Amino acid sequence: VQVLQTLSILIQNLRNQQTVYYLFSNNHINEIVSMRFDFEDDEVLGYYVNLLKAISLKLNEVTVQFFFQAGGPRPGSSPATPRPASFPLYTESIKFVNHRDPMVRTAVKTLTLNVYGI
């Protein structure tokens, strides 16, 4: 929970574009976004959705590339079963589009509009 909250605050307060690029350029944010958390805990869910929304507010034509994972061959598997392309920021958030909490639904809608606005 503390990591989600800290990352969200950090991302919201980034002003220098180079810092945004540096933070987003490695795949660590995608790994955090793709982690499985206990979403039955409303506190965890709130911080998670807030983090996703904070990331989406920093998206532009350049930063979006850091969250899109191109498909290709899977290491150690046959070329017949390639890894599909993915966009974890969007695919993980869209899971909550029909959540019972209006704050969560609103955050997902905001993220969706930010992604489509690029």
N, C-alpha and C positions, 0 to 999 in steps of 0.2 A: 504494500500500500504506500509506504513511504517513497519508494522509487517512482511509482506512478505520479504521485503528487509533486515530487521534486522535479521530475522531467517536465511535467506540465508547466510548472512555474518558470523553469529555465527557458523553455521554448517560447512561452508567452512574452518573456522579457528580452528576447534577442532582438537587437537593433541593427547590428552589423551583418550585412548580407554574406560576407565571407565566413562569419561564425555559423550562420545557418547552413551554408554549404558544408562546412567542416563537420558539423554535428550530424547532418543527414547523409553525408557521402558514404559512410561505412554502413554496413547492413545491420547494425545493432538495433536501430529503431524498428526496422521490420521484424527482427527477432522478438523484440518486446511486444510489438503489436500482435504477433502470431502466437504468443504464449497463451496457455490455458490458465485462466484464473478462476477463482470461485465467484462466479457472477450471481450466485444466490445471495451473497453478501452485498447489500445495497451500497455500502461505503466503497468497496472495491470497484463495483460497477460504475459508480459516480466518478471516481478518480480515473478509471480507464477511459470512459467516454469523454471526459474532459481532456485527457491527453490526446485522444484521437482528434477532437475538435481543434485543439491548440495546434496540432501538426497541420491540419487542413487549412488553417488560417495563414500558414506560412507557405502554402503551395503556390507555385507559379510555373511558367513554362520550363524553367531550369530545374527547380527542386523536385518536380513531380517525377523526374527520371530516377531519383533515388529510391522511390517507393514502388516502381514498376519492375517486376522481375521477369526478364525474358525467359522464354522456354528454351529447351535444348536437350541434349542428351543427358541422361542421369549417369552419374559416375558409377561404374560397375554394372550397368545394365545394357541390354541390347538396344540398338538404335531404333528398333520397332516400337519401343515404349518411351517416347520422349517426355520430358517434364513439361507440363503446360505452362504458359505464361500466367503470371498472377499479379494482382494488385492488392496486397494484404490490407493496406489501410482502408480501402473501400470494402473489400469482401468481409472483413471482420466487423466493420461497423454496421453493415447492412443487416447483419443478424439480429440487430436490436430495433429494427424499424417498427415492429409491432409490440414493443415492450409496454408493460402496463404503466410505467412511470412517464409522464409527459415530458419531464426534463430530458430523459434519455432519448425519447423520440425526437424532440426538438434538436438536440445535439447531432443526432444522426442525419436529420434533414439539412442542418447547416453544413455538415461535412459533405453531404451529397451535392448540395448546390455549389460548394467551393470546388469540388472535383469537376463537376460539369462546367463550371465557369472558366476553366483553363482552356 
